[in-house]
Amino acid sequence: MEFKDWEPLYKEILLDFGWSREKDEEAAMQLSRLLAGKTSDLSILKKKLEGKDVLVCGNALTLSNDLDKINTDRYIIIAADGATSALLEKGIVPDIVVTDLDGYIPDEIEANRKGALMVVHAHGDNMKRLGAVRDMKDVIGTTQAAPLDNVYNFGGLSDGDRCVFLAHSFGARSITLAGFNFRDEKVTDIKKKKLKWAQNLIGTIPGVSPKPI
């Protein structure tokens, strides 16, 4: 997604949540400095995703049961942040981890050590955690603000929907969801708002399928 197409949605998001664009931009600059000289080439994402069937794993409580019904060998697997831990518990190493570093970082570093490509997101609320990229290899940085030379914007707000935008941007043949619960009543009000945005944003991507039964 081009930033000119994303920016109107981004402005709506900032207004809805009361977030600071300036802080998002500051975080992006910080991540850019941390990744100077070590950003992975985007051709790696294209090679992993173009023409492939992709399984996007969210971090809802249903993920473990969903995975029991899926032949994961059929898919390139993208883990949304905390979903990485659930996948590792089942002996599955995701191909890509999309994270704003809210999840259990040691598990994400372990997945990275075992071959997962890291797509690390910077925003105004996670600047103190961005230093974790120093312990990672094969890292691509993202932002929800305007992209920089080595920090990209593929679209999306939360980890789950950013996984979907990433897969779509790099030409996935199909995108299937597991571990998504857009109507989770056991989360905070702000999380409910994020889930509503995630559902609406994913709805703009053609051909996204719910988990197979």
C-alpha positions as CSV (number, residue, x, y, z in Angstrom):
1,M,0.0,0.0,0.0
2,E,1.3,3.4,-0.9
3,F,1.4,5.9,2.0
4,K,-0.8,8.4,0.1
5,D,-3.5,5.7,0.2
6,W,-2.9,4.8,3.8
7,E,-2.6,8.3,5.2
8,P,-6.3,9.2,5.2
9,L,-6.9,6.0,7.3
10,Y,-4.0,6.8,9.5
11,K,-5.4,10.3,10.2
12,E,-8.7,8.7,11.2
13,I,-6.9,6.3,13.6
14,L,-4.9,9.1,15.2
15,L,-8.1,11.1,15.8
16,D,-10.1,8.0,17.1
17,F,-7.4,7.0,19.6
18,G,-6.0,10.4,20.4
19,W,-2.5,9.4,19.5
20,S,0.4,11.7,18.5
21,R,1.7,11.5,14.9
22,E,4.9,13.3,16.2
23,K,5.5,10.4,18.6
24,D,5.0,7.8,15.9
25,E,7.5,9.7,13.7
26,E,10.0,10.0,16.6
27,A,9.7,6.2,17.1
28,A,10.2,5.5,13.4
29,M,13.4,7.6,13.5
30,Q,14.6,5.8,16.6
31,L,14.1,2.4,14.9
32,S,15.7,3.7,11.7
33,R,18.9,4.5,13.7
34,L,18.8,1.2,15.5
35,L,18.6,-0.6,12.1
36,A,21.2,1.4,10.3
37,G,23.4,-1.0,8.3
38,K,21.4,-4.1,9.3
39,T,18.0,-3.8,7.7
40,S,17.1,-6.9,5.6
41,D,16.4,-6.5,2.0
42,L,12.7,-6.5,1.0
43,S,13.4,-9.1,-1.6
44,I,13.4,-11.6,1.2
45,L,9.8,-10.8,1.9
46,K,8.9,-11.1,-1.8
47,K,10.7,-14.5,-2.0
48,K,8.8,-15.8,1.1
49,L,5.4,-14.5,0.2
50,E,4.8,-14.0,-3.5
51,G,2.5,-16.6,-4.9
52,K,2.3,-18.5,-1.5
53,D,-0.6,-19.6,0.7
54,V,-0.2,-17.7,3.9
55,L,-1.5,-18.5,7.3
56,V,-1.7,-15.4,9.6
57,C,-1.8,-16.4,13.3
58,G,-3.3,-13.9,15.7
59,N,-3.0,-14.2,19.4
60,A,-6.6,-14.9,20.4
61,L,-7.1,-17.7,22.9
62,T,-8.6,-19.8,20.1
63,L,-5.2,-20.1,18.3
64,S,-4.1,-23.4,19.8
65,N,-7.4,-25.1,18.9
66,D,-7.4,-23.5,15.4
67,L,-3.9,-24.9,14.8
68,D,-5.0,-28.4,15.7
69,K,-7.4,-28.2,12.7
70,I,-4.9,-26.9,10.2
71,N,-2.2,-28.6,8.2
72,T,0.4,-25.9,8.8
73,D,2.8,-27.5,6.4
74,R,0.7,-26.1,3.6
75,Y,1.4,-22.5,4.5
76,I,3.9,-19.8,5.0
77,I,3.2,-18.8,8.6
78,I,3.2,-15.2,9.8
79,A,2.9,-14.8,13.6
80,A,1.3,-11.7,15.1
81,D,3.5,-10.8,18.0
82,G,2.4,-12.9,21.0
83,A,1.2,-15.7,18.7
84,T,4.9,-16.6,18.4
85,S,4.8,-18.2,21.9
86,A,1.8,-20.4,21.1
87,L,3.4,-21.5,17.8
88,L,6.7,-22.4,19.5
89,E,4.8,-24.4,22.2
90,K,3.5,-26.5,19.3
91,G,6.9,-26.9,17.8
92,I,6.1,-24.5,14.9
93,V,8.6,-21.9,14.0
94,P,6.9,-19.1,12.1
95,D,8.4,-17.9,8.8
96,I,7.8,-14.3,9.8
97,V,7.1,-12.5,13.1
98,V,5.3,-9.2,12.9
99,T,5.7,-7.5,16.3
100,D,5.5,-4.2,18.1
101,L,7.4,-6.0,20.9
102,D,4.4,-6.4,23.2
103,G,4.7,-10.1,23.3
104,Y,7.2,-12.3,25.1
105,I,10.4,-11.0,23.6
106,P,12.6,-14.0,24.5
107,D,10.3,-16.3,22.5
108,E,10.4,-13.9,19.5
109,I,14.2,-13.8,19.7
110,E,14.2,-17.6,19.9
111,A,12.0,-17.8,16.8
112,N,14.4,-15.4,15.0
113,R,17.3,-17.5,16.0
114,K,15.6,-20.5,14.5
115,G,15.0,-18.7,11.2
116,A,12.0,-16.4,11.5
117,L,12.3,-13.0,9.7
118,M,11.4,-10.2,12.1
119,V,9.2,-7.3,11.0
120,V,9.4,-4.9,14.0
121,H,7.0,-2.0,14.3
122,A,7.7,1.4,15.9
123,H,5.0,3.5,17.3
124,G,4.7,6.2,20.0
125,D,4.1,3.8,22.8
126,N,6.9,1.3,22.3
127,M,10.1,3.4,22.0
128,K,11.5,2.0,25.3
129,R,11.3,-1.6,23.8
130,L,12.8,-0.9,20.4
131,G,16.3,-1.7,21.7
132,A,15.4,-5.4,21.5
133,V,16.2,-5.3,17.8
134,R,19.9,-5.2,18.8
135,D,19.5,-8.9,19.8
136,M,17.8,-9.8,16.5
137,K,19.0,-10.6,13.0
138,D,17.1,-10.4,9.7
139,V,15.0,-7.5,10.8
140,I,12.8,-5.2,8.7
141,G,11.4,-2.1,10.4
142,T,7.8,-0.6,10.0
143,T,5.9,2.4,11.0
144,Q,2.3,3.6,10.7
145,A,3.5,7.1,9.9
146,A,5.4,8.2,6.8
147,P,8.0,5.6,5.8
148,L,11.7,6.3,5.9
149,D,14.6,4.9,3.9
150,N,14.9,1.8,6.0
151,V,11.6,1.8,7.9
152,Y,8.5,0.9,5.8
153,N,4.8,1.2,5.9
154,F,2.8,-1.6,4.3
155,G,-0.5,-0.6,6.0
156,G,-2.3,-1.8,9.0
157,L,-2.8,-0.8,12.6
158,S,-2.4,-3.7,15.1
159,D,0.0,-6.7,14.7
160,G,-2.7,-9.0,13.3
161,D,-4.0,-6.7,10.5
162,R,-0.4,-5.6,9.7
163,C,0.4,-9.3,9.0
164,V,-2.5,-9.3,6.5
165,F,-1.4,-6.1,4.8
166,L,2.2,-7.4,4.6
167,A,1.1,-10.7,3.0
168,H,-1.1,-8.8,0.5
169,S,1.6,-6.2,-0.3
170,F,4.1,-9.0,-1.3
171,G,1.7,-10.9,-3.5
172,A,0.5,-13.8,-1.4
173,R,-1.7,-16.2,-3.4
174,S,-4.1,-16.6,-0.4
175,I,-4.4,-15.4,3.2
176,T,-6.0,-17.5,5.9
177,L,-6.6,-16.4,9.4
178,A,-6.2,-18.4,12.6
179,G,-6.4,-17.1,16.2
180,F,-8.5,-14.1,15.5
181,N,-11.5,-13.1,17.6
182,F,-12.8,-9.7,16.6
183,R,-15.6,-9.8,19.2
184,D,-13.6,-10.7,22.3
185,E,-15.5,-9.3,25.3
186,K,-12.7,-10.2,27.7
187,V,-10.4,-7.4,26.6
188,T,-10.0,-3.8,27.5
189,D,-12.1,-1.1,25.9
190,I,-9.1,0.2,23.9
191,K,-8.4,-3.4,22.7
192,K,-12.0,-3.7,21.6
193,K,-11.6,-0.6,19.6
194,K,-8.4,-1.9,18.0
195,L,-10.1,-5.2,17.2
196,K,-12.9,-3.3,15.4
197,W,-10.4,-1.4,13.4
198,A,-8.5,-4.6,12.6
199,Q,-11.7,-6.2,11.3
200,N,-12.5,-3.2,9.2
201,L,-9.0,-2.9,7.8
202,I,-8.7,-6.6,7.0
203,G,-12.1,-6.3,5.3
204,T,-10.4,-3.9,2.7
205,I,-8.1,-6.7,1.6
206,P,-9.6,-9.0,-1.0
207,G,-9.7,-12.8,-0.6
208,V,-8.9,-13.1,3.1
209,S,-10.4,-16.3,4.5
210,P,-11.3,-17.4,8.0
211,K,-9.6,-20.4,9.5
212,P,-10.3,-23.7,7.6
213,I,-12.4,-26.3,9.3
